[in-house]
């Protein structure tokens, strides 16, 4: 395999690992809705941003690699 495909598979593996860690954290640390106070709008925005940052990192690495692969 050439370097481009290795980089692409590395980006895919990183993406899978990030999503597995995020889902594992959500399942592990989820509390009952009646046990915690309502989350404010600013906290929800921060949580969404925190989830989108890894996606942006993986896409920023994968898109240039995908452009170099010839069909």
PyMOL Python script that loads the backbone (N, CA, C, O; Angstrom):
from pymol import cmd

cmd.read_pdbstr("""\
ATOM      1  N   UNK A   1       0.846  -1.187   0.000  1.00  0.00           N
ATOM      2  CA  UNK A   1       0.000   0.000   0.000  1.00  0.00           C
ATOM      3  C   UNK A   1       0.884   1.242   0.000  1.00  0.00           C
ATOM      4  O   UNK A   1       1.961   1.270   0.597  1.00  0.00           O
ATOM      5  N   UNK A   2       0.399   2.245  -0.678  1.00  0.00           N
ATOM      6  CA  UNK A   2       1.173   3.483  -0.710  1.00  0.00           C
ATOM      7  C   UNK A   2       0.799   4.376   0.486  1.00  0.00           C
ATOM      8  O   UNK A   2      -0.112   4.057   1.249  1.00  0.00           O
ATOM      9  N   UNK A   3       1.496   5.464   0.631  1.00  0.00           N
ATOM     10  CA  UNK A   3       1.316   6.342   1.782  1.00  0.00           C
ATOM     11  C   UNK A   3      -0.065   6.975   1.865  1.00  0.00           C
ATOM     12  O   UNK A   3      -0.570   7.229   2.958  1.00  0.00           O
ATOM     13  N   UNK A   4      -0.675   7.229   0.711  1.00  0.00           N
ATOM     14  CA  UNK A   4      -1.988   7.855   0.695  1.00  0.00           C
ATOM     15  C   UNK A   4      -3.031   6.926   1.308  1.00  0.00           C
ATOM     16  O   UNK A   4      -3.844   7.352   2.128  1.00  0.00           O
ATOM     17  N   UNK A   5      -3.006   5.677   0.913  1.00  0.00           N
ATOM     18  CA  UNK A   5      -3.980   4.730   1.463  1.00  0.00           C
ATOM     19  C   UNK A   5      -3.729   4.467   2.945  1.00  0.00           C
ATOM     20  O   UNK A   5      -4.675   4.296   3.714  1.00  0.00           O
ATOM     21  N   UNK A   6      -2.481   4.436   3.339  1.00  0.00           N
ATOM     22  CA  UNK A   6      -2.171   4.251   4.759  1.00  0.00           C
ATOM     23  C   UNK A   6      -2.731   5.422   5.564  1.00  0.00           C
ATOM     24  O   UNK A   6      -3.308   5.223   6.633  1.00  0.00           O
ATOM     25  N   UNK A   7      -2.562   6.633   5.055  1.00  0.00           N
ATOM     26  CA  UNK A   7      -3.091   7.811   5.736  1.00  0.00           C
ATOM     27  C   UNK A   7      -4.611   7.769   5.795  1.00  0.00           C
ATOM     28  O   UNK A   7      -5.202   8.116   6.817  1.00  0.00           O
ATOM     29  N   UNK A   8      -5.241   7.351   4.715  1.00  0.00           N
ATOM     30  CA  UNK A   8      -6.697   7.249   4.692  1.00  0.00           C
ATOM     31  C   UNK A   8      -7.191   6.239   5.718  1.00  0.00           C
ATOM     32  O   UNK A   8      -8.130   6.525   6.460  1.00  0.00           O
ATOM     33  N   UNK A   9      -6.576   5.067   5.771  1.00  0.00           N
ATOM     34  CA  UNK A   9      -6.979   4.062   6.752  1.00  0.00           C
ATOM     35  C   UNK A   9      -6.684   4.521   8.183  1.00  0.00           C
ATOM     36  O   UNK A   9      -7.423   4.189   9.110  1.00  0.00           O
ATOM     37  N   UNK A  10      -5.616   5.278   8.354  1.00  0.00           N
ATOM     38  CA  UNK A  10      -5.307   5.829   9.674  1.00  0.00           C
ATOM     39  C   UNK A  10      -6.392   6.820  10.101  1.00  0.00           C
ATOM     40  O   UNK A  10      -6.812   6.810  11.258  1.00  0.00           O
ATOM     41  N   UNK A  11      -6.846   7.667   9.191  1.00  0.00           N
ATOM     42  CA  UNK A  11      -7.935   8.600   9.500  1.00  0.00           C
ATOM     43  C   UNK A  11      -9.219   7.846   9.837  1.00  0.00           C
ATOM     44  O   UNK A  11      -9.938   8.225  10.762  1.00  0.00           O
ATOM     45  N   UNK A  12      -9.504   6.798   9.102  1.00  0.00           N
ATOM     46  CA  UNK A  12     -10.699   6.007   9.388  1.00  0.00           C
ATOM     47  C   UNK A  12     -10.606   5.349  10.766  1.00  0.00           C
ATOM     48  O   UNK A  12     -11.585   5.328  11.513  1.00  0.00           O
ATOM     49  N   UNK A  13      -9.437   4.816  11.100  1.00  0.00           N
ATOM     50  CA  UNK A  13      -9.253   4.181  12.409  1.00  0.00           C
ATOM     51  C   UNK A  13      -9.381   5.194  13.538  1.00  0.00           C
ATOM     52  O   UNK A  13      -9.969   4.900  14.579  1.00  0.00           O
ATOM     53  N   UNK A  14      -8.832   6.379  13.335  1.00  0.00           N
ATOM     54  CA  UNK A  14      -8.947   7.429  14.350  1.00  0.00           C
ATOM     55  C   UNK A  14     -10.409   7.822  14.525  1.00  0.00           C
ATOM     56  O   UNK A  14     -10.872   8.013  15.650  1.00  0.00           O
ATOM     57  N   UNK A  15     -11.130   7.943  13.427  1.00  0.00           N
ATOM     58  CA  UNK A  15     -12.557   8.278  13.510  1.00  0.00           C
ATOM     59  C   UNK A  15     -13.353   7.243  14.265  1.00  0.00           C
ATOM     60  O   UNK A  15     -14.192   7.587  15.098  1.00  0.00           O
ATOM     61  N   UNK A  16     -13.102   5.984  13.985  1.00  0.00           N
ATOM     62  CA  UNK A  16     -13.800   4.904  14.700  1.00  0.00           C
ATOM     63  C   UNK A  16     -13.452   4.942  16.185  1.00  0.00           C
ATOM     64  O   UNK A  16     -14.334   4.783  17.029  1.00  0.00           O
ATOM     65  N   UNK A  17     -12.184   5.150  16.512  1.00  0.00           N
ATOM     66  CA  UNK A  17     -11.770   5.203  17.923  1.00  0.00           C
ATOM     67  C   UNK A  17     -12.410   6.384  18.644  1.00  0.00           C
ATOM     68  O   UNK A  17     -12.837   6.249  19.791  1.00  0.00           O
ATOM     69  N   UNK A  18     -12.482   7.533  17.988  1.00  0.00           N
ATOM     70  CA  UNK A  18     -13.088   8.710  18.608  1.00  0.00           C
ATOM     71  C   UNK A  18     -14.565   8.473  18.874  1.00  0.00           C
ATOM     72  O   UNK A  18     -15.052   8.754  19.970  1.00  0.00           O
ATOM     73  N   UNK A  19     -15.279   7.962  17.886  1.00  0.00           N
ATOM     74  CA  UNK A  19     -16.705   7.729  18.086  1.00  0.00           C
ATOM     75  C   UNK A  19     -16.957   6.633  19.120  1.00  0.00           C
ATOM     76  O   UNK A  19     -17.917   6.723  19.885  1.00  0.00           O
ATOM     77  N   UNK A  20     -16.122   5.613  19.156  1.00  0.00           N
ATOM     78  CA  UNK A  20     -16.277   4.572  20.178  1.00  0.00           C
ATOM     79  C   UNK A  20     -16.069   5.148  21.578  1.00  0.00           C
ATOM     80  O   UNK A  20     -16.807   4.818  22.506  1.00  0.00           O
ATOM     81  N   UNK A  21     -15.059   6.009  21.723  1.00  0.00           N
ATOM     82  CA  UNK A  21     -14.812   6.635  23.025  1.00  0.00           C
ATOM     83  C   UNK A  21     -15.960   7.560  23.418  1.00  0.00           C
ATOM     84  O   UNK A  21     -16.358   7.593  24.583  1.00  0.00           O
ATOM     85  N   UNK A  22     -16.491   8.308  22.463  1.00  0.00           N
ATOM     86  CA  UNK A  22     -17.606   9.212  22.765  1.00  0.00           C
ATOM     87  C   UNK A  22     -18.850   8.435  23.164  1.00  0.00           C
ATOM     88  O   UNK A  22     -19.515   8.789  24.137  1.00  0.00           O
ATOM     89  N   UNK A  23     -19.170   7.384  22.428  1.00  0.00           N
ATOM     90  CA  UNK A  23     -20.346   6.583  22.754  1.00  0.00           C
ATOM     91  C   UNK A  23     -20.155   5.877  24.089  1.00  0.00           C
ATOM     92  O   UNK A  23     -21.084   5.805  24.893  1.00  0.00           O
ATOM     93  N   UNK A  24     -18.960   5.358  24.327  1.00  0.00           N
ATOM     94  CA  UNK A  24     -18.678   4.717  25.619  1.00  0.00           C
ATOM     95  C   UNK A  24     -18.814   5.683  26.775  1.00  0.00           C
ATOM     96  O   UNK A  24     -19.329   5.315  27.831  1.00  0.00           O
ATOM     97  N   UNK A  25     -18.362   6.911  26.596  1.00  0.00           N
ATOM     98  CA  UNK A  25     -18.492   7.925  27.649  1.00  0.00           C
ATOM     99  C   UNK A  25     -19.954   8.276  27.900  1.00  0.00           C
ATOM    100  O   UNK A  25     -20.375   8.429  29.047  1.00  0.00           O
ATOM    101  N   UNK A  26     -20.713   8.401  26.842  1.00  0.00           N
ATOM    102  CA  UNK A  26     -22.128   8.731  26.993  1.00  0.00           C
ATOM    103  C   UNK A  26     -22.852   7.622  27.743  1.00  0.00           C
ATOM    104  O   UNK A  26     -23.638   7.897  28.650  1.00  0.00           O
ATOM    105  N   UNK A  27     -22.595   6.380  27.376  1.00  0.00           N
ATOM    106  CA  UNK A  27     -23.268   5.256  28.025  1.00  0.00           C
ATOM    107  C   UNK A  27     -22.809   5.112  29.475  1.00  0.00           C
ATOM    108  O   UNK A  27     -23.628   4.856  30.358  1.00  0.00           O
ATOM    109  N   UNK A  28     -21.518   5.273  29.728  1.00  0.00           N
ATOM    110  CA  UNK A  28     -20.974   5.067  31.068  1.00  0.00           C
ATOM    111  C   UNK A  28     -21.397   6.156  32.038  1.00  0.00           C
ATOM    112  O   UNK A  28     -21.759   5.865  33.178  1.00  0.00           O
ATOM    113  N   UNK A  29     -21.357   7.391  31.603  1.00  0.00           N
ATOM    114  CA  UNK A  29     -21.565   8.497  32.525  1.00  0.00           C
ATOM    115  C   UNK A  29     -22.948   9.137  32.422  1.00  0.00           C
ATOM    116  O   UNK A  29     -23.173  10.215  32.971  1.00  0.00           O
ATOM    117  N   UNK A  30     -23.857   8.493  31.738  1.00  0.00           N
ATOM    118  CA  UNK A  30     -25.224   9.020  31.630  1.00  0.00           C
ATOM    119  C   UNK A  30     -25.934   8.875  32.964  1.00  0.00           C
ATOM    120  O   UNK A  30     -25.908   7.815  33.589  1.00  0.00           O
ATOM    121  N   UNK A  31     -26.564   9.951  33.384  1.00  0.00           N
ATOM    122  CA  UNK A  31     -27.358   9.915  34.612  1.00  0.00           C
ATOM    123  C   UNK A  31     -28.832   9.943  34.239  1.00  0.00           C
ATOM    124  O   UNK A  31     -29.204  10.308  33.124  1.00  0.00           O
ATOM    125  N   UNK A  32     -29.643   9.558  35.177  1.00  0.00           N
ATOM    126  CA  UNK A  32     -31.083   9.630  34.968  1.00  0.00           C
ATOM    127  C   UNK A  32     -31.491  11.090  34.820  1.00  0.00           C
ATOM    128  O   UNK A  32     -30.924  11.962  35.478  1.00  0.00           O
ATOM    129  N   UNK A  33     -32.456  11.358  33.976  1.00  0.00           N
ATOM    130  CA  UNK A  33     -32.874  12.732  33.737  1.00  0.00           C
ATOM    131  C   UNK A  33     -33.490  13.377  34.980  1.00  0.00           C
ATOM    132  O   UNK A  33     -33.411  14.595  35.144  1.00  0.00           O
ATOM    133  N   UNK A  34     -34.095  12.588  35.844  1.00  0.00           N
ATOM    134  CA  UNK A  34     -34.719  13.178  37.038  1.00  0.00           C
ATOM    135  C   UNK A  34     -33.716  13.435  38.151  1.00  0.00           C
ATOM    136  O   UNK A  34     -34.049  14.113  39.123  1.00  0.00           O
ATOM    137  N   UNK A  35     -32.492  12.910  38.040  1.00  0.00           N
ATOM    138  CA  UNK A  35     -31.484  13.095  39.070  1.00  0.00           C
ATOM    139  C   UNK A  35     -30.632  14.340  38.869  1.00  0.00           C
ATOM    140  O   UNK A  35     -29.947  14.761  39.802  1.00  0.00           O
ATOM    141  N   UNK A  36     -30.652  14.938  37.695  1.00  0.00           N
ATOM    142  CA  UNK A  36     -29.796  16.087  37.448  1.00  0.00           C
ATOM    143  C   UNK A  36     -30.637  17.292  37.031  1.00  0.00           C
ATOM    144  O   UNK A  36     -31.703  17.137  36.434  1.00  0.00           O
ATOM    145  N   UNK A  37     -30.162  18.471  37.344  1.00  0.00           N
ATOM    146  CA  UNK A  37     -30.900  19.671  36.946  1.00  0.00           C
ATOM    147  C   UNK A  37     -30.851  19.844  35.435  1.00  0.00           C
ATOM    148  O   UNK A  37     -29.978  19.282  34.773  1.00  0.00           O
ATOM    149  N   UNK A  38     -31.780  20.619  34.887  1.00  0.00           N
ATOM    150  CA  UNK A  38     -31.757  20.846  33.436  1.00  0.00           C
ATOM    151  C   UNK A  38     -30.456  21.526  33.004  1.00  0.00           C
ATOM    152  O   UNK A  38     -29.918  22.379  33.710  1.00  0.00           O
ATOM    153  N   UNK A  39     -29.975  21.136  31.855  1.00  0.00           N
ATOM    154  CA  UNK A  39     -28.739  21.701  31.320  1.00  0.00           C
ATOM    155  C   UNK A  39     -29.061  23.039  30.668  1.00  0.00           C
ATOM    156  O   UNK A  39     -30.040  23.158  29.931  1.00  0.00           O
ATOM    157  N   UNK A  40     -28.247  24.025  30.938  1.00  0.00           N
ATOM    158  CA  UNK A  40     -28.470  25.334  30.336  1.00  0.00           C
ATOM    159  C   UNK A  40     -28.105  25.290  28.853  1.00  0.00           C
ATOM    160  O   UNK A  40     -27.418  24.378  28.393  1.00  0.00           O
ATOM    161  N   UNK A  41     -28.573  26.279  28.129  1.00  0.00           N
ATOM    162  CA  UNK A  41     -28.324  26.335  26.688  1.00  0.00           C
ATOM    163  C   UNK A  41     -26.838  26.457  26.389  1.00  0.00           C
ATOM    164  O   UNK A  41     -26.352  25.863  25.426  1.00  0.00           O
ATOM    165  N   UNK A  42     -26.110  27.218  27.198  1.00  0.00           N
ATOM    166  CA  UNK A  42     -24.683  27.382  26.937  1.00  0.00           C
ATOM    167  C   UNK A  42     -23.927  26.077  27.142  1.00  0.00           C
ATOM    168  O   UNK A  42     -22.974  25.800  26.414  1.00  0.00           O
ATOM    169  N   UNK A  43     -24.330  25.274  28.115  1.00  0.00           N
ATOM    170  CA  UNK A  43     -23.674  23.991  28.334  1.00  0.00           C
ATOM    171  C   UNK A  43     -23.947  23.037  27.163  1.00  0.00           C
ATOM    172  O   UNK A  43     -23.066  22.277  26.762  1.00  0.00           O
ATOM    173  N   UNK A  44     -25.149  23.079  26.628  1.00  0.00           N
ATOM    174  CA  UNK A  44     -25.462  22.230  25.474  1.00  0.00           C
ATOM    175  C   UNK A  44     -24.638  22.639  24.270  1.00  0.00           C
ATOM    176  O   UNK A  44     -24.168  21.783  23.520  1.00  0.00           O
ATOM    177  N   UNK A  45     -24.459  23.925  24.077  1.00  0.00           N
ATOM    178  CA  UNK A  45     -23.660  24.396  22.949  1.00  0.00           C
ATOM    179  C   UNK A  45     -22.209  23.952  23.092  1.00  0.00           C
ATOM    180  O   UNK A  45     -21.575  23.569  22.108  1.00  0.00           O
ATOM    181  N   UNK A  46     -21.686  24.000  24.300  1.00  0.00           N
ATOM    182  CA  UNK A  46     -20.312  23.566  24.541  1.00  0.00           C
ATOM    183  C   UNK A  46     -20.180  22.062  24.300  1.00  0.00           C
ATOM    184  O   UNK A  46     -19.189  21.616  23.722  1.00  0.00           O
ATOM    185  N   UNK A  47     -21.162  21.281  24.735  1.00  0.00           N
ATOM    186  CA  UNK A  47     -21.120  19.833  24.518  1.00  0.00           C
ATOM    187  C   UNK A  47     -21.168  19.500  23.030  1.00  0.00           C
ATOM    188  O   UNK A  47     -20.457  18.606  22.571  1.00  0.00           O
ATOM    189  N   UNK A  48     -21.987  20.201  22.286  1.00  0.00           N
ATOM    190  CA  UNK A  48     -22.064  19.959  20.838  1.00  0.00           C
ATOM    191  C   UNK A  48     -20.745  20.337  20.177  1.00  0.00           C
ATOM    192  O   UNK A  48     -20.245  19.602  19.326  1.00  0.00           O
ATOM    193  N   UNK A  49     -20.183  21.469  20.560  1.00  0.00           N
ATOM    194  CA  UNK A  49     -18.893  21.887  20.011  1.00  0.00           C
ATOM    195  C   UNK A  49     -17.811  20.867  20.348  1.00  0.00           C
ATOM    196  O   UNK A  49     -16.981  20.539  19.500  1.00  0.00           O
ATOM    197  N   UNK A  50     -17.817  20.369  21.573  1.00  0.00           N
ATOM    198  CA  UNK A  50     -16.836  19.382  22.015  1.00  0.00           C
ATOM    199  C   UNK A  50     -16.950  18.090  21.201  1.00  0.00           C
ATOM    200  O   UNK A  50     -15.946  17.418  20.966  1.00  0.00           O
ATOM    201  N   UNK A  51     -18.154  17.741  20.773  1.00  0.00           N
ATOM    202  CA  UNK A  51     -18.350  16.548  19.950  1.00  0.00           C
ATOM    203  C   UNK A  51     -17.935  16.795  18.500  1.00  0.00           C
ATOM    204  O   UNK A  51     -17.493  15.869  17.820  1.00  0.00           O
ATOM    205  N   UNK A  52     -18.072  18.028  18.020  1.00  0.00           N
ATOM    206  CA  UNK A  52     -17.762  18.328  16.620  1.00  0.00           C
ATOM    207  C   UNK A  52     -16.270  18.543  16.365  1.00  0.00           C
ATOM    208  O   UNK A  52     -15.816  18.393  15.231  1.00  0.00           O
ATOM    209  N   UNK A  53     -15.516  18.886  17.380  1.00  0.00           N
ATOM    210  CA  UNK A  53     -14.078  19.126  17.201  1.00  0.00           C
ATOM    211  C   UNK A  53     -13.355  17.878  16.672  1.00  0.00           C
ATOM    212  O   UNK A  53     -12.605  17.995  15.703  1.00  0.00           O
ATOM    213  N   UNK A  54     -13.548  16.686  17.265  1.00  0.00           N
ATOM    214  CA  UNK A  54     -12.861  15.509  16.701  1.00  0.00           C
ATOM    215  C   UNK A  54     -13.282  15.200  15.266  1.00  0.00           C
ATOM    216  O   UNK A  54     -12.465  14.754  14.459  1.00  0.00           O
ATOM    217  N   UNK A  55     -14.545  15.435  14.950  1.00  0.00           N
ATOM    218  CA  UNK A  55     -15.015  15.206  13.586  1.00  0.00           C
ATOM    219  C   UNK A  55     -14.289  16.140  12.625  1.00  0.00           C
ATOM    220  O   UNK A  55     -13.865  15.722  11.548  1.00  0.00           O
ATOM    221  N   UNK A  56     -14.147  17.390  13.012  1.00  0.00           N
ATOM    222  CA  UNK A  56     -13.456  18.365  12.166  1.00  0.00           C
ATOM    223  C   UNK A  56     -11.985  17.997  11.978  1.00  0.00           C
ATOM    224  O   UNK A  56     -11.442  18.168  10.887  1.00  0.00           O
ATOM    225  N   UNK A  57     -11.341  17.499  13.020  1.00  0.00           N
ATOM    226  CA  UNK A  57      -9.932  17.109  12.922  1.00  0.00           C
ATOM    227  C   UNK A  57      -9.770  15.957  11.933  1.00  0.00           C
ATOM    228  O   UNK A  57      -8.892  15.987  11.071  1.00  0.00           O
ATOM    229  N   UNK A  58     -10.620  14.947  12.064  1.00  0.00           N
ATOM    230  CA  UNK A  58     -10.516  13.788  11.166  1.00  0.00           C
ATOM    231  C   UNK A  58     -10.820  14.205   9.726  1.00  0.00           C
ATOM    232  O   UNK A  58     -10.125  13.779   8.804  1.00  0.00           O
ATOM    233  N   UNK A  59     -11.837  15.023   9.525  1.00  0.00           N
ATOM    234  CA  UNK A  59     -12.154  15.468   8.166  1.00  0.00           C
ATOM    235  C   UNK A  59     -11.040  16.329   7.586  1.00  0.00           C
ATOM    236  O   UNK A  59     -10.729  16.231   6.399  1.00  0.00           O
ATOM    237  N   UNK A  60     -10.444  17.162   8.413  1.00  0.00           N
ATOM    238  CA  UNK A  60      -9.343  18.004   7.931  1.00  0.00           C
ATOM    239  C   UNK A  60      -8.161  17.157   7.474  1.00  0.00           C
ATOM    240  O   UNK A  60      -7.431  17.557   6.567  1.00  0.00           O
ATOM    241  N   UNK A  61      -7.967  16.013   8.080  1.00  0.00           N
ATOM    242  CA  UNK A  61      -6.884  15.130   7.666  1.00  0.00           C
ATOM    243  C   UNK A  61      -7.294  14.241   6.486  1.00  0.00           C
ATOM    244  O   UNK A  61      -6.464  13.921   5.635  1.00  0.00           O
ATOM    245  N   UNK A  62      -8.555  13.849   6.432  1.00  0.00           N
ATOM    246  CA  UNK A  62      -8.999  12.883   5.421  1.00  0.00           C
ATOM    247  C   UNK A  62      -9.301  13.523   4.061  1.00  0.00           C
ATOM    248  O   UNK A  62      -9.056  12.904   3.025  1.00  0.00           O
ATOM    249  N   UNK A  63      -9.818  14.729   4.050  1.00  0.00           N
ATOM    250  CA  UNK A  63     -10.217  15.344   2.776  1.00  0.00           C
ATOM    251  C   UNK A  63      -9.043  15.527   1.821  1.00  0.00           C
ATOM    252  O   UNK A  63      -9.179  15.185   0.646  1.00  0.00           O
ATOM    253  N   UNK A  64      -7.892  16.051   2.263  1.00  0.00           N
ATOM    254  CA  UNK A  64      -6.768  16.154   1.316  1.00  0.00           C
ATOM    255  C   UNK A  64      -6.309  14.780   0.802  1.00  0.00           C
ATOM    256  O   UNK A  64      -5.892  14.646  -0.348  1.00  0.00           O
ATOM    257  N   UNK A  65      -6.390  13.785   1.656  1.00  0.00           N
ATOM    258  CA  UNK A  65      -5.995  12.442   1.231  1.00  0.00           C
ATOM    259  C   UNK A  65      -6.955  11.923   0.168  1.00  0.00           C
ATOM    260  O   UNK A  65      -6.534  11.327  -0.824  1.00  0.00           O
ATOM    261  N   UNK A  66      -8.243  12.152   0.380  1.00  0.00           N
ATOM    262  CA  UNK A  66      -9.240  11.684  -0.592  1.00  0.00           C
ATOM    263  C   UNK A  66      -9.066  12.385  -1.946  1.00  0.00           C
ATOM    264  O   UNK A  66      -9.343  11.788  -2.986  1.00  0.00           O
ATOM    265  N   UNK A  67      -8.618  13.625  -1.944  1.00  0.00           N
ATOM    266  CA  UNK A  67      -8.423  14.351  -3.200  1.00  0.00           C
ATOM    267  C   UNK A  67      -7.249  13.809  -3.995  1.00  0.00           C
ATOM    268  O   UNK A  67      -7.225  13.924  -5.221  1.00  0.00           O
ATOM    269  N   UNK A  68      -6.277  13.220  -3.315  1.00  0.00           N
ATOM    270  CA  UNK A  68      -5.108  12.708  -4.019  1.00  0.00           C
ATOM    271  C   UNK A  68      -5.331  11.316  -4.620  1.00  0.00           C
ATOM    272  O   UNK A  68      -4.571  10.893  -5.491  1.00  0.00           O
ATOM    273  N   UNK A  69      -6.354  10.609  -4.169  1.00  0.00           N
ATOM    274  CA  UNK A  69      -6.640   9.285  -4.711  1.00  0.00           C
ATOM    275  C   UNK A  69      -7.312   9.445  -6.075  1.00  0.00           C
ATOM    276  O   UNK A  69      -8.326  10.130  -6.211  1.00  0.00           O
ATOM    277  N   UNK A  70      -6.734   8.809  -7.059  1.00  0.00           N
ATOM    278  CA  UNK A  70      -7.259   8.880  -8.414  1.00  0.00           C
ATOM    279  C   UNK A  70      -8.291   7.768  -8.603  1.00  0.00           C
ATOM    280  O   UNK A  70      -8.044   6.631  -8.202  1.00  0.00           O
ATOM    281  N   UNK A  71      -9.455   8.078  -9.214  1.00  0.00           N
ATOM    282  CA  UNK A  71     -10.464   7.030  -9.446  1.00  0.00           C
ATOM    283  C   UNK A  71     -10.054   6.050 -10.514  1.00  0.00           C
ATOM    284  O   UNK A  71     -10.800   5.118 -10.816  1.00  0.00           O
TER     285      UNK A  71
END
""", "prot")
cmd.dss("prot")
cmd.show_as("cartoon", "prot")
cmd.util.cbc("prot")
cmd.orient("prot")
